[in-house]
Amino acid sequence: MDAGIAALIGTAVGSAATLGAAMVTGRAQARSQHEHWRRQHRRDAYAHYLSALHDRDIALDAAREVLRRDPVDLTEVDEKIAAFIALAREVHRATEVVILEGPASLSAVIERVTHTSRDLSQTVRQMVDDARAGNSTRTAAASLLAAQREQALYQAVKDFRLAARNIVGNST
């Protein structure tokens, strides 16, 4: 075989190897960029959800504070509950985005947050109904139950934060 053909074959083999390596590197880089993009979308969804939960919980605390007063100002209670309801709707929207962004393993954790939040909301709703009816016989028991349910909600949100952190890769 003469030197020209050998050089041509060597160049072709070298070019094919370079092209193959570039394709593998390009695919790996694209996959890495896609994973980074996915983590960022999840991180944003999780952060928005936690922020919405926080805002809603502050509104609920404000309503509970008004309910502790004697006498209870029902107009102020209605204002605080209306603010809470608006923020609860935002939490629901944020929940849907978190579920959409996934992964599916996070659904059980979010469901627990939703259930404990609903339990607390129902307790406060009963407190509002009692205040409207002028019934103060259950106030102390309802306040204690609300505090217990608030603690359960805090733990559920803490579990969500841990699960979300592990999903986006910030487990340190």
C-alpha positions, -999 to +999 in steps of 0.1 A: +000+000+000+015+033-009+019+062+016-009+084+001-036+057+006-023+049+041-025+086+050-060+089+035-072+059+055-055+072+086-072+106+082-106+090+076-102+068+107-091+098+128-120+120+115-145+092+123-131+089+158-132+126+163-167+129+150-178+100+172-162+116+203-179+149+195-213+132+192-209+114+225-197+146+242-225+167+226-251+142+238-237+141+273-236+179+274-272+182+261-283+156+287-265+176+314-281+208+303-315+192+302-311+179+337-299+213+350-330+229+333-353+203+349-338+208+384-342+246+380-379+243+370-385+219+399-366+242+423-386+272+412-419+252+416-409+240+450-398+274+462-431+290+449-451+263+467-432+269+500-436+307+496-474+303+490-477+280+520-458+305+542-480+335+531-512+314+536-500+303+571-494+339+581-529+349+570-543+320+590-523+330+621-538+365+617-573+351+616-566+329+647-552+360+665-585+379+659-605+348+671-586+349+704-598+384+713-627+390+736-649+403+721-643+389+687-647+415+659-666+395+632-659+420+605-622+417+611-625+379+612-643+380+578-615+401+564-588+378+577-606+347+565-611+362+530-573+369+528-566+334+539-590+319+513-573+339+485-539+327+496-552+291+500-562+293+463-526+303+454-513+273+474-536+250+454-523+264+421-487+260+434-495+224+444-507+216+409-474+229+395-453+208+420-473+177+411-468+184+374-431+190+377-428+158+398-414+134+404-442+111+415-425+102+447-432+137+459-470+132+456-473+114+490-454+141+508-476+169+492-507+149+500-497+149+537-492+186+536-526+191+520-543+168+545-527+184+576-535+219+562-571+209+556-574+196+592-561+229+606-584+249+583-614+229+594-605+236+630-603+273+624-635+272+604-652+257+634-637+285+656-652+311+632-686+294+632-685+293+671-676+330+672-704+339+648-728+319+670-715+335+702-704+301+715-673+304+736-676+270+753-652+253+729-627+281+724-600+267+746-603+232+732-604+245+697-573+266+703-554+236+716-565+214+687-555+242+663-520+244+679-516+206+676-527+206+640-504+236+633-475+215+647-485+185+624-486+209+594-451+223+603-437+187+604-454+179+570-439+210+554-405+202+569-408+167+553-417+183+520-386+206+522-363+176+528-378+156+500-377+186+476-341+193+486-331+157+479-348+158+445-331+189+433-297+176+445-291+199+475-289+172+501-260+187+519 
